[in-house]
Amino acid sequence: MPDETPDPSEAPDVLADDEGDPDDLPPEPVVDEAERLTRLAREAVDRDEAAAYRVDRDERLADHDYTARVREDETRDVLVLHPEEWVEGGEIRTERVEEIDRGIEVPLSGPGEGDDWAEIDGYNRDIVADVREAHDEDHAANVAALADFMGNHYAKPIHDATADELTEFLTEYYPRNAWPTAAQRDIVEKSVRVAFSVADERCPLAE
């Protein structure tokens, strides 16, 4: 059966609160978690474990009246998130797709995507644990947000982040998506440096 998911060139990879986007999209943290759970399901060896990840993902999306499917193309696999109302009998009903920009597409493979995402995510979570042990929970919470950002947006270990990527995290991703406390917000730049220091790596942020 052909996949009738709307063409990726017509649907944004960007999320709910960008200017001009519909205001009923799932929030970016939900989209990030849907991507993370999808990757974990794809990497899982055990069928029950993979199914549990997908159920968790689908329940989170259902809270926003969205559903998910993975479209497999010749060049890349894409996670497609779209309103449940687009589907009937397990198929996309194209006549119901009135607002194409309510679809969200996240590449899962292809150029620039890490095939070893689970290993990268595990490494980044180890950094969070090291920060928690060596410092405190506020720094650990900030580094956990950095791990989410680097894993989900760049499929890279924290210590491979460039100065531009860290600046994007601090100025764009963190204020919009991390939901920090005042104490965490005050120390976030230091937390980034702490993430590098626990592994004796040089932080590319300017002093």
N, C-alpha and C positions, 0 to 999 in steps of 0.2 A: 504494500500500500504506500503510495508516495507521501512524503512528508509535506504537509501544506502549511507549515510554520512560515510566517512572513519572512521575506528576504532580509538577511542581516544588514544589508546596506540601507534598509529603510527603517530599522529600529535601533535605538540608541543603546550604547553600553553604559551610559550615564544614568544617574539615579534621581530620586524624587525631588530634591530641593534645588536642582539646577534651574536657572531662570528659563522659563518657557516650557518646562516639562509639566505633565499633569501632576496635580497635587494628591492623587490617590494611589500613587505607586507605593510599594512596600518601602520602608525606610532603608537606608544603605546598610545599617548593621544586619538587617534581616537578609538582604541580598548577599552580603559577605558570608553570613552563616550558611545560607543555602549553597553557595559555592563550596565552602569548606566541607560540608557534609556530603555533597556530591562527589568531591574528590576522594574523601575517605571511603565512600561506598565503592568507587571505582578501584581503589587500591586494596580493599579488603579481600582476603583470601576466603574467609568463611562466608557462606551465603546468608546465614542468619544475621551476621554482623552487618553485611552490606544492606540487607533489607531494613535493619533497625535504623541505620543512618538515613535511608531514603524516607522512612516513615517519619522520623524526626524532622527532616527537611520539609516534607509535605504538610505536616501539622503546623509548622511555623508559617509557611506561606498561606495556608488555609485561613489563618487568623486575619489575613489581609485580602481574602477572596482571590488568591492567586494559586497557580499550579505550575509544575515544572515538567520539562521533558529534555532529553539530550538528543540533539540532532547531529548525526554523524555524516560529515562531508568528506570529500576526497582529500582535502587539505587540512582539515581540522575538525575537532568535535566542539560543539557549542552547547552550553547550558542555556535553555530558553525559558524564561519566566513570563507568564502572561495571565490575564484574568481568566478565572474559571468559566465565565460566561461565554468565552470563545469556543468552548468544547461541548460537543454533544455526541454521545455514543462512542467516546474515546477518540474522536476526530475533531480537528480544527474546522469550524464552520466559517469559511472565509467571508460569507455575507454578514457575519456578526462582528467582523473586525472593522469597526468604524473609526477607531483612534489607534493607528499603528504605533504611535509613540508611547502607548502603554505597555508595549512589549520590551523586555530587557534581555539582552544577550551577553553572555560571558564566555569567552573562549576558554576551553579546557585543554586544548592541545594545539600544536602547530607552532609556527615561528614565534620565538620569544616566550614560550610556555615551558615550564620545567616538568619533565616527565617524572622526576623524583620528588613531587610536591610533598608527599607524606613524610619523606625523610627530611626535607627542608622544614616543614612544620614542626616535626619532632625536635629538630635542632633548636629552632627558635623557642619552643616551649621549655627546653632545657636551660636556655639563657634566662628566661623568666624565673625559673626555679632558683637558679644561681643568684639572681638579683634579690629574690625574696629572702634567701638564706643569708646573704652578705649584707643586706641593707634593711629595707622595711617594706611593708605592704603597699605603701603609696608609690614607691619607685617600681615595685613589681607590677602594680596595676597599669602604670604608664608604659612599661616595657611590654606588657601583654597587648596593649593597644598597638604598639609598634610592631609586634609579631604578627598581629592580624593584618595590619597594613602591608607589611613586606611580603607575607605569604600569599594573601589574597589578590593584591594588586600587581605584584611583581614576581611572585614565585621565586623569591630570593632569600637567602639567609640574611639576618639582620646585619651581619658584619660585611656584607657585600653592598650595602646601601651607599649610594652616592650622596654628595652634599645636596644636590638638587632634590633627590628623593626624600632625604631627611627634612629639608625645608618644606616640601609638600606635606609631609606628615605633620609637622609642627603648625603650619599656617592654615592648612585646608582640612586634612582628615581629622586631626585630633579635636579641634574646636567643634566640629560638626557631629562627630560619631562616637567619641570616647565617653561622654557623659562623666567627666571627672568631677571630683570634689574640688573645693577651692584650694585645699592643700596640695592635691595632685597637680592642679593646673599651675600652681606657683613654681613647681619643681620639674616640670616636664622636660625642659631642655637639659637639665642636669641628669634626669633619668636616662635620656638618650646617651649621654656620655658614660653613665654608669654601665649601661648595656655593653658598651665597647670595652670598658675597663675591666669587667669581670673576666674577660677572655684575653686580656692583654693585647687588644687590637686598637689601632689608632682611629679615633673618631674624625670623620672628614669635615665636621662642622667647624667653621672658623672660631677661633677663641675670642 
